[in-house]
Amino acid sequence: MMSNAPASPATPVANRGAITACVILAVIMQALDTTIANVALPYIQGSVSASADQINWVLTSYIVAAAIMTPPSGFLAAKFGRKRVLLVAIAGFVAASVLCGLAQSLNQIVAFRLLQGLFGASLVPLSQGILLDIYTVEERGSAMALFGVSVMVGPVLGPVIGGWLTDNISWRWVFYINVPIGALAFMGIVVFVSETKRDALAKLDWFGFGMMSLFIAALQLFLDRGEQLDWFSSGEIMVEAIVCAAAFYLLMVHTLTAEKSFVNPKLFLDQNFTVSMIFIFVVGVTYLASLALMTPYLQTLMGYPVITAGIVMGPRGLGTMLCMFIVGRLIGKVDTRVLLVLGLGLTAWAMYDMTGWTPDVSQWTIVSVGFIQGAGLGFLFVPLTTVAFATLPAHMRGDGTGLYNLSRNIGSAVGISIVSALIVENTQSNHESIAAYVTPFNHAFNAVAAQGLSPLTAAGRASLNEMITLQSTIIAYMDDFKLLMLMSLAVIPLALLLRKPKAAPAVDHSAVME
């Protein structure tokens, strides 16, 4: 898939500080867009006339495109030169950001978010490769720590900055803000970064890449549009399901029979790597899916202003960043399996607490539970990367990194799609169940009807329907949080299958953040 195999510089690299600043800016820009649009979703939804489940396509289209284009980043850099690919990626990302801000319909903003994901996919791995090249082996630990912090700054600042821009200017500025950041990064890379040698013989398994892309795209369309089109009663959904299954089958056959396939099947012979792939998929589901749920919960059900919603969601990223620093010191001293179980346990506990939330929940509860969930993620990131590559041969780690991050991105997109569909479906189902008790023969309801909610008047029926819809939606959110809790608990036993490495390997802990 992709490979990072930089050589230690023989002599100090000129302008190393300027190069570091430029690539860090590019990374922050890409990481910021993972979460900055979350708090603006209700405003975007109104502007483009989208339904509650459709507006999440703004998130999933970006994640899916990034997932598809991350693995071939190494090939593109080898074929055309790393500096050239990075400049194209930055320019394309900024241009797509401007188009997102100018979008006037749901189709337009989803299409432009796809472009954003396609161009932005290579920003993190290529920037990481540059940092590894310009620092010596002894200095790479500090460089990767700085790199990790820059990646985590996005999720921390994204909701806060997005909330402030949306509240004070317009939701469109959550995309326009990429213009000055991207311009600085672009100019700095043009001036300070040297081009790498091009490998004219570099090849990519285009058939394998095509089948993987088709499988992911068809799967996402199936999940995103299934609820809206009533699943298999729709011809479109049937076609998408068939294409998805056929592409997956052809990918598997090609992977197992081709001499050099896009996905290296030998990776899955390593038990640690295979189990870690399942872990990181679930991590992707629980983290970004819960973020997608929190935005409409805070702004629609609880009536929070967008800036307040962004502020109360910010501590989640702080919890992750703080615990990543703590875990970095614990690695090698504490069994990584213990850290994984602790991380999943904290995540599950946070979800359990959220299953009891109503719109009356306090801000302190939202902040503290969000911090705990973020802390759980911090306890998962570094240990999971360590154990995933601990027993993998060194020459396979490049391919493993691409596939590992692909699994996380797919988990994120699939998770958002599933919880969004369940909110719509469960709200309708709960509404039907609760409304069944609204009868003249229910004496408990008669007491409520006497308080202005009589079904015999138009105003009473409207108020009654509004109240039932609100309660149905609250229960639907509880059900989603419960599902995410159960998923976190379900993978804990898999930690028993992880093998402890005989010696601590030299693993790039930041690989998980690509």
N, C-alpha and C positions, 0 to 999 in steps of 0.2 A: 504494500500500500504506500506508505511513506516512510522515509528514513531520516533520522537526524544523526549524522556521524561526523561532527565537526572535528577538525584537528586543532590541537593546542597551538596557539600562535607562537612562532619562534621568537619574534620581536614584539615589543609593545605596540598596540594598534594606535595610530594617531587619532585624535579627536574621539577617544573612546567614550568620554562623558556625553558628548553631543549625540553620538550614535545611540547610546543607551536611552537618552531622553526622547529621541525621535521614535524609536521602536516601541518604547513604553507608551507614548502618546497613541500610537496606532492600536496597541493592545487595549488601552483604556477605552478608546472610541468603540471598538468592537464589543468589549465586555459591557459597556454602558447600555448598548442597544438590546442586550438580553433582557433587561428589566425596566428600562426607562419608559417604555410604552405601556407597561402594565397599568399604572394609575390613570393613564389617559384613555384607556379603552372605553369607558362609558361615554366620554365626550366624542371620541371617534365614532362610536356606534350611532350616536345621534346625527352626526354630520353626514354619514354615508348610508343612513337608514338600514342598518343591519339588525338582525335578531340577536338574542343573547348568545346562542351557540355559534352563529356565523362570525361574530366579531373576534372570536378566539382564533380564527384563521390568520389574523394579523400576527399572532404569536407563532402558530404552528408552521406557517409558510416559511418564516425566517429560519426556524430551527431545522426544518426538513432540508431546505436548500443548503444550509451550512453542513448538515450531516452528510449530504451527498458529495459535496465538493471538498471536504476536509481530506479524505484519503488520497486523492490524486495530487495534493499540493506539492509533495516531494518530487513527483514526476515532472510537474510543470516547472518547478525551480531548476531541476537538472537539465531539462530540455531547452528552456529559454533564458535561464539566468535568474538567480534569486532576486536581485535588485529590480530587474525589469518586471517580474511577476508581482512583487510587492507594490511597486508603484501603480501598476494597472489595478491591483486589488483596492488600493486606497482611493484612487480616482473613481473607480467604478462604485465603490461603497458610498462615497460622498455624493456622487451624481444620483444614485438610487435613493439616498436619504432625501435629497431635494425633491425628487419625484414623489416620494411618500408624503412629504409636506404639502405638495401641490395637488394630491389626489382628490378627486371629487366623487368617487364611487367605491363601493366595496371591492369590485373586481380590480380597479386600478391600484388601490393600496395593497391588496394581496399580491398582485403581480409585481409591484415595485419592492415589496418586502422579500419576495422570492429573489429578485435581483440583488438586494442587499445581502441576503444570506449567501448567494453564489459568490459574490465578490469578497465578502468578509470572511469566508471560511478559512482562507489561507493566511490571514493577518497574524493570528496567534502562533501557529507552528513555524512560520517563516521568521517572525520576530524572535521567537525563542531560539531558532537556529543561529541567527545573527549574534545574539548575546553569547551563546555557547562558543561561537567562533572567536569573538574578540576578547574573551577572558581566558586566562590560563586555567589548568585543571584545578589548581589550588584556590582560585578565585570564583569558580563556578557556583559554589554553594551560596555565596553571598549574592551573586548575580541572579540565581534562580529564586532566592528568597524575595528579592526586589521584584522579579517577574511575577511571582505568586501573589504578592501584595497588589500589584497593578491589576491583575486579573480579578481579584476580589473587591477592588475599589468600585468596580462597575455595579455589582449587585447591592453594595452598601449605599452608594450615592444615587443610583438609578431612580428608585422610587421618590427620593427627596427632591432631586433636581427636576424630575418629570412632573412631580406635583406642583412645584413652584412655577415652572414654565407654563403649565396648563392653566393654573389659577391666575397668573399675572399677565400672561401674554396670550397664548393659544396653544392647543395641543399640537399644532403643526410645528412648533418650535422644539419639540422633543426630537424631531428629525433634523431641523435646520441647525441645531447646535453642533452637529457633526462637521459642518462646513469649516469653521475656524480651526477646530482640532485637526481635521484631516489635512487642511492646507499647511499647517505648521509641520505635521509629520511628513507630508509629501516633499516640501521644500528641504527639510532637514535631511531626508534620505537621499535626495538628488545630490546634495552638496557633500555629505559626509560618508555615505555608505559606498563601498567598492563592489563592483560586479563580480560574481563568481564565474568559474569556467563552465562553459556549456558542454553538455554531453550529447553529441549528435546521435549516439546509439541508444539513448534512453528510450525504453518502450513501456507501454501501459497495456494491460489486458483489457482492451476496449469492450470485448463481448461481456466479460465478467462485470466490468464497471457499468455497462449499459443495463444488464439484467438486475444488478443491485439497485441502480437508480430507479428503474421501472418498478421494481418490487416496493421500494420505499414510497414512491410517489402514489402508486395505486393503493397501497395500504392506507396512506394518509387521506386520500380522497374518499375511500370507503368509510373511514371512521368519521371524517368531518361532515360528510353529506348524508350518512346513513340515517340519522335521527330525523333530519329534515324531509327525506324522501321515503320514510317508513321502511327502511332497510330492504329486505329481499322482495318486497312487493314492487320495487322499482327496477326497471330494466337497466338503468345506469349503474345502480349498485351491484347488480348481478355481473355486469361487464367488468366493473372494477375489481370485484372479488375473483373472477376468473383470471384476469390479467395478473393480479397480485399472486395468485397461486401458481400460475404458469411461469411467471418470472422467477419466483422462489425455487421452483422445481428445476428450471434450466440453470439457475445459479448454482444449486447444489450439485447437479450432475457435472457441470463444467468444472466446478471447484475440485471435485473428486477425480476427474479424468484428465484435465489439462495438464500439460507438462509444467507450466508456470502460470498459475491462476491469480486473479486479482485478490482473492482471499486465500491465504495459506492454510490448508486444512490441518497441517501439522501443529498449528497453534492449539487446536482443541484436544490434542493428546496430553497437554499439560493440565493437570487437574486444577491447580491453583488458578490458572488463567481462565479456564472455563467457568469455574464457580464465581470468580470475580466479575466475569461478564454479566452473570445473572444479578449479582449484587449491584453493579453500577447501573444496570437497566432500571432496577427498582428505585435506586437513589434518584435517577433522572425523573422517574414518574412522580415520586413523592414531593420532591423539592419544587419544581416549576409548576406542577399541577396545583399544589397548595397555594402558590403565589397567584395563579390564574383565578382561583376561587376567592382569595381574600379581597381582591380589588372590587368586584361587584358587591361582595358582602358588606364591606365597609362603606362604600359610596351609595349603594342602592338600598340595602336593608337598614343600615344604621344612619344614613344621611350625613356621613362625614364629608366635609369639603375635601377637594382633591389634595390640597397641601397637607392637611391633617392625616389623610390616608397614607400619603407618602412618608411622613415622619414616623408614624407608628409602625410602618413596615420596615423602616431602616434598620432597627436593632437586630433583625434577623441576620443580616449580613455581618454586623459587628460580632455577633456570637460565633459565626463561622470563622471569621478572621482571627479572633482571639484564640479559639480552640485549635486552629491550625498551627499557631505558634507554639502552644502548649504541647500538642501532639508531636511536633517536630523534635522536641527535646525528649519525649518519652520513647520514640522509636528506637529500638535496640535494647531498651531497658525493660519494657513491658511487652508481653506477647501481643502481637498485632491482632490476633483473634479476639482478645479481651477488649481491645479498643474498638473493634468493629461491633461487637455485641453491645458495648456501652453506647456507641453512636446510634445504632438501630433502636436501642431501648429508649434513648432520649427522644428520638424522632417519634416513636410509637406513643410515648407518654404525651408529647405535645398534641398529637392528633387525637388522642383519647380525651384530653381536656377540651379540645375544640368541638367534640361531639356533643358537649353540653352547653355550647354557646347559644345565646339568643341575642337579638339586637340591643338588649340592655347590658351586655357585657362591658366591663369597665376598660378604659384605655390602658391602665396598668396591666390588666390581665392580658390584653392583646400584645403589648410590648414584651412582657415577661415570657409568655408562651412562645412568641416569635423568636425571642433570643434563645430560648432552650432548643427550639427546633433547629435554629442556625448552628448552635453548639453541637447538636447531634451530627449535623452535616460536616462540621469541622473535625469531628472524631472519625468520620468515615473516609474523607478524601485521601489523606496521606497514607494511612494504614492500608487502605484498599489498593492503592497504586503499588505500595511496597510489596504486598503479598501477591498481587497479580503477576508481577514480573520477577519475583524472587527466584523461581525455579525455571524460568524461561531462558533458553540459551541466548547469549548476547546478540548473535546475528539475527535473531527473530524478534528482537524487542522493537525495532522500527515498525514492522508490520503489525505487531501486537498493539502498539500505541494507537495506530490509526483505527483498528477494529474496536479497541476498547472505548475510544471516544465516540465512535460511531454508535455503539450500543447505548451510551449515555444520552446522546442526542435523540436517538429514536425513542428511548424511554420517555424523554421529556415531551416530545411531540405527541406520542400515543397517549401519555397520561393526561395531557391537557384536553385532547379530543374526547377521551372516555369520560372524564369528570364533567365536561361541558354537556355532553349528550345525556348523561345521567341526571344532571340538574333539571333539564327540560322534561325528560321522561318521568322522573320521580315527582316533580312538581305537579304534573298533570294527574298522575296516579294518586298522589296524596289528596289533591283537590277533590277528586271523585270520591275517595273514601270518607273524607270529612263531610262533604256535602250530603252524603247518604244519611247523616244524622240530623240534617236540617228538615225536620218534619213537625207537623202540629202535635204529633203523638209523643214527642220527646219533651218531657216536662222541664228538663234542664235547659233546653233551648228556649222554651217559652219565657223563661226568666230573662234571657238575653234579648229576646225579641221585644220585650217590654221597654228596653233601653234604647229604642230608636233603630233597631235592626230588623224590623218586621218585614217578612218577605211579601207582604200584601201591598207594599208601596214601592214605587220605582227607586226612590232614594234609599229606602231600607235594603232593597235587593242589591243595589250597587255597593253600599257599605258592607253588606254581608259578604258579597263576593270578594271585595278587596281584603277583608279580614281573613277569609278562608285561603285566598291565594298567598297572603303573607305567611300564614302558618304552614302551608304546604311547602313553600319555598324554604323556610327555616328547616323543616324536617329533611328536605332534599339535601341541603348542605350538610346536615348532621350525618346523613347516610354516606355522602362522599368522603367526609373526614373519617368515618368509620372504616370505609374501604381502604383508604390510605394507611390507616393504623394497622389493619389486618395484613396488608402487604408487607409492611415493615416487620411485623412479628413473624410472618411466614418464612422469611429468608434467614432468620436468626439460626435455625438448626443447620443451615448450610455451612456455617462457620466451622462446624465439626469436621467438614471434609477438607478444609484447608490444611496444607502441610507446612510445618515450620521449617524454614530454610536452614541448612547447616551453617551457613555463614551469611552475614549481611552483604547483599550485593550492591553494586553501584547503580542505583536506580534513580532516574530523574523524577523526583516527586511531583514536579509541576506538570508532568504529562497528562495527568487527569484533568487539567484545566484547559486543555487545548480546545 
